């Protein structure tokens, strides 16, 4: 079975294979259909105490910021403009993405089965796959560097013979939007809205290109885990990583938050609608009521400005909520 590719330039609500568009497949590949909820009883089954789980949170003060692409560098179809003022109440956000260790605690406490486990496969980047033979089920439509691997899931990130315990401090991956919601419900937390995510990612730097300023590598220092070299065959690993990096591998932003650019894409709560910024609410926007998948933010270890510069702080894209891949994770928020 081929995995179609989602991209912000295409409808990702399901149906037939999607083209890779301008992102050229660096974003997370999408699934076509929703599994029936047979193996899990739904989010209510995972209700826990507020703050359950080990979360190092950063308090983000209430404030106003300019949301969107002030430098005119985004793909027009992504809807990063117009730049608009947004006012947010204060909130707490994870200093890092949810790690394998944190997600394992949720699985151990609840017995939850992720959607990748229910489907029986998930998407792994070809240079990272440890699967062979019959466990390689096919490639993503239009992006053969994505392999559909039988037995790939959060606990087996590169194939059935891999194990999360070898990389406990790496971001959990192969989690769908629904998986992330189930974790949040258990932990007494939620996913950030897209506005909260961008406000936190900016770290107090309004209108900048990245979470640390306008230069990608200030003084020659790598500030994020993205692709170097010729995609998709040769990564020079100048930043030290081919796939995911341990959390806190790069300097935090002005708020003390780590890896808001690169490493893994992060689910947000909002539906994705490219035209939403044209008339979104000023105060605590919650996103549109409909859209082409759920918002993903931050980019991943596969991004490079030559084909997908979506690790900029204003960049946005989406995926279908049941989709999972080896470069897609999440972080959570809570009220102050």
C-alpha positions in Angstrom: 0.0 0.0 0.0 1.4 3.4 -1.0 1.2 6.3 1.4 0.1 9.5 -0.3 2.0 12.6 0.5 0.3 15.6 2.2 1.4 19.1 1.5 -0.1 22.5 2.2 -0.6 23.1 -1.5 -3.0 20.1 -1.7 -6.1 18.9 0.0 -5.2 16.3 2.6 -8.6 15.1 3.6 -8.2 11.7 2.0 -9.2 10.1 -1.3 -6.5 9.5 -3.9 -2.7 10.0 -3.7 -1.6 13.6 -3.3 1.2 15.3 -5.1 4.2 16.4 -3.1 3.8 20.1 -4.2 6.4 22.6 -3.3 7.5 20.7 -0.2 8.8 17.8 -2.3 8.0 15.3 0.4 10.0 16.6 3.3 6.7 17.0 5.3 5.0 14.0 6.8 3.3 11.6 4.5 -0.5 11.2 5.0 -2.9 8.3 5.2 -6.0 8.2 3.2 -8.6 6.8 5.6 -9.5 6.8 9.3 -9.4 3.6 11.2 -12.5 2.6 13.1 -12.0 3.1 16.9 -12.0 -0.6 17.8 -8.8 -0.9 19.8 -9.2 2.1 22.1 -12.2 3.4 24.0 -11.6 7.0 23.2 -10.0 9.9 25.1 -12.2 9.7 28.2 -10.6 6.3 29.0 -7.3 8.1 29.5 -8.4 10.8 31.9 -5.7 11.4 34.5 -4.8 13.9 37.1 -3.9 17.4 35.9 -0.1 17.5 35.4 0.2 13.7 35.2 3.5 12.8 33.4 6.9 14.4 33.7 6.6 17.8 32.0 9.2 20.6 32.3 7.0 23.6 31.4 7.8 27.2 30.6 5.4 30.0 31.7 4.6 32.2 28.7 3.3 35.6 29.7 0.1 37.0 28.2 0.9 39.4 25.4 0.4 40.6 21.9 2.6 39.7 18.9 2.6 40.0 15.1 1.7 36.5 13.7 2.7 35.5 10.2 5.4 35.9 7.6 6.8 39.4 7.8 9.6 38.7 5.3 7.6 37.4 2.4 9.3 34.0 2.3 6.5 31.6 2.7 4.7 29.5 0.0 1.7 31.5 -1.1 -0.6 28.5 -0.8 0.4 28.0 2.9 -1.4 31.2 4.0 1.3 32.7 6.1 -0.1 36.2 5.4 -1.4 38.7 6.1 0.7 39.5 9.2 -1.8 40.3 11.9 -1.8 41.2 15.6 -2.8 38.4 18.0 -3.4 38.8 21.8 -3.0 35.7 23.9 -3.6 34.9 27.5 -0.7 33.4 29.4 -0.1 29.6 29.2 2.5 26.9 30.0 4.3 25.0 27.2 6.6 22.1 27.3 10.3 23.1 27.2 10.8 20.1 24.8 8.7 17.9 22.6 7.3 14.8 24.3 10.1 12.2 24.5 10.0 8.5 24.1 10.4 8.1 27.9 7.4 10.3 28.5 5.2 8.6 25.9 6.2 5.2 27.3 4.9 6.2 30.7 1.5 7.0 29.1 1.5 3.6 27.2 2.4 1.7 30.4 -0.3 3.5 32.4 -3.1 3.1 29.9 -2.4 0.3 27.5 -3.2 2.6 24.6 -2.4 1.4 21.1 -1.3 4.1 18.6 -2.8 4.4 15.2 0.4 3.3 13.6 0.1 0.1 15.6 -3.5 -0.4 14.6 -2.7 0.2 10.9 0.4 -2.1 11.2 2.8 0.3 9.5 4.1 3.8 9.4 6.4 6.0 7.2 10.2 5.9 7.7 12.7 7.9 5.8 14.7 5.6 3.5 18.2 6.4 5.0 16.9 5.6 8.5 15.0 2.4 7.8 16.2 -0.8 9.4 13.5 -2.9 7.8 14.2 -5.4 5.0 12.3 -7.7 2.7 8.6 -8.2 3.3 8.5 -5.5 6.0 9.0 -2.8 3.3 5.5 -2.5 2.0 6.0 0.3 -0.6 6.9 3.9 -1.1 4.9 7.1 -0.7 3.3 8.3 -3.9 5.6 10.9 -5.5 8.2 10.6 -2.8 10.1 7.3 -2.9 12.4 8.3 0.0 9.4 7.6 2.3 9.0 3.9 3.0 5.9 2.3 4.3 7.4 0.0 7.0 5.5 -2.9 8.5 6.0 -2.8 12.3 7.2 0.8 12.5 5.6 2.7 15.3 6.5 4.9 18.3 8.3 2.0 20.1 10.0 0.8 16.9 10.9 4.1 15.1 13.0 2.8 12.2 11.4 -0.7 11.8 10.3 -3.7 13.8 13.8 -4.6 15.0 14.5 -1.1 16.4 13.6 0.0 20.0 12.8 3.3 21.6 14.8 2.4 24.7 18.0 3.0 22.7 16.9 6.7 22.2 14.9 7.5 25.3 15.5 11.2 25.2 14.6 11.6 21.5 11.2 13.0 20.5 8.5 10.4 20.2 7.5 9.9 16.6 5.0 7.9 14.6 2.2 9.6 16.6 -1.0 10.7 14.9 -3.0 13.8 16.0 -5.4 11.4 17.7 -2.6 9.7 19.6 -1.3 13.1 20.7 -4.8 14.0 22.0 -5.0 10.8 23.9 -1.7 11.5 25.6 -2.8 15.0 26.4 -6.0 13.8 28.0 -4.1 11.4 30.2 -1.6 14.0 31.2 -4.2 16.7 32.0 -2.8 18.9 29.2 -3.7 19.8 25.6 -2.1 20.6 22.3 -1.1 24.2 21.7 -3.2 26.4 19.3 -1.3 27.5 16.3 -1.1 31.0 17.7 0.2 29.8 21.0 2.9 27.7 19.2 4.1 30.6 17.1 4.1 33.1 20.0 6.1 30.6 22.2 8.5 29.8 19.3 9.3 33.4 18.7 10.7 33.7 22.2 9.9 37.4 22.3 11.5 38.2 18.9 8.8 39.7 16.8 9.0 39.5 13.1 12.1 37.4 12.9 12.8 34.5 10.5 13.8 31.9 13.1 13.3 31.3 16.8 16.8 32.9 17.5 16.9 35.7 14.9 17.3 36.1 11.1 20.5 34.2 10.4 20.3 30.4 10.1 23.8 29.7 11.5 24.9 32.8 13.5 28.7 32.7 13.9 28.7 29.4 12.1 26.7 27.7 14.9 23.9 25.3 14.0 20.8 26.2 15.9 18.5 23.4 14.7 18.4 19.9 13.3 17.7 20.2 9.6 19.1 18.7 6.3 22.5 19.5 5.0 23.7 18.2 1.7 21.8 16.9 -1.3 18.3 15.7 -0.6 17.3 12.9 -0.4 20.4 10.8 -0.9 23.3 12.5 1.0 23.1 14.3 4.3 26.5 15.7 5.4 25.3 15.8 9.0 27.0 19.1 9.6 24.6 19.6 12.6 25.5 16.2 13.9 22.4 14.3 13.1 20.8 12.2 10.3 17.5 11.6 12.0 16.1 12.9 15.3 18.3 14.5 17.8 17.9 14.2 21.6 15.9 17.0 23.1 17.9 20.0 24.3 20.6 19.3 21.7 20.5 23.0 20.5 20.3 26.3 22.4 16.8 27.3 23.7 15.0 30.4 22.4 14.4 33.5 24.5 11.7 31.9 26.5 13.9 28.8 27.3 12.1 26.5 24.8 14.1 23.9 22.9 13.9 22.8 19.2 11.1 24.9 18.0 12.7 24.6 14.6 13.7 21.3 12.9 14.0 17.9 14.6 10.3 16.9 14.3 7.1 18.4 13.1 4.7 19.3 15.9 1.0 18.8 15.9 -1.1 21.8 16.8 -4.8 21.9 17.9 -6.1 23.8 14.9 -7.6 22.8 11.6 -5.6 24.0 8.7 -7.2 26.6 6.4 -4.8 28.7 4.2 -7.1 31.7 4.2 -7.7 31.7 7.9 -5.4 34.6 8.6 -7.5 37.0 6.5 -10.2 37.2 9.2 -9.0 35.3 12.3 -10.0 36.6 15.7 -7.5 38.9 17.5 -7.9 37.4 20.9 -6.9 33.8 21.6 -7.7 32.4 18.1 -8.7 28.8 18.1 -8.4 28.1 14.3 -11.1 27.5 11.8 -14.0 25.0 12.3 -13.1 23.1 9.2 -9.9 22.6 7.2 -7.6 20.4 5.2 -6.1 18.3 8.0 -4.5 19.6 11.3 -1.8 22.1 11.5 1.9 21.0 11.9 4.6 23.4 12.9 8.3 23.7 13.1 9.8 21.6 10.3 11.9 18.5 10.8 15.3 17.0 10.2 14.4 16.6 6.5 13.9 20.3 5.8 16.3 22.5 3.7 15.7 25.9 2.3 16.3 24.7 -1.2 13.0 22.8 -1.3 11.2 23.3 2.0 12.0 26.3 4.3 9.2 25.5 6.7 11.5 25.5 9.7 10.9 29.3 9.8 8.9 30.4 12.8 6.0 31.6 10.7 5.9 28.5 8.4 2.8 26.3 8.5 1.5 23.1 6.9 -0.9 20.3 7.7 -1.6 16.6 7.7 -4.6 14.3 8.1 -5.2 13.6 11.8 -4.6 9.8 11.5 -1.2 10.2 9.8 2.1 9.2 11.3 5.7 9.2 10.3 9.3 9.2 11.6 9.5 13.0 11.7 6.3 13.9 13.4 5.8 14.5 17.1 4.2 17.0 19.5 4.5 19.1 22.7 1.8 20.1 25.1 0.5 23.1 26.9 -1.5 23.8 30.1 -3.0 26.8 31.8 -0.9 28.9 34.2 
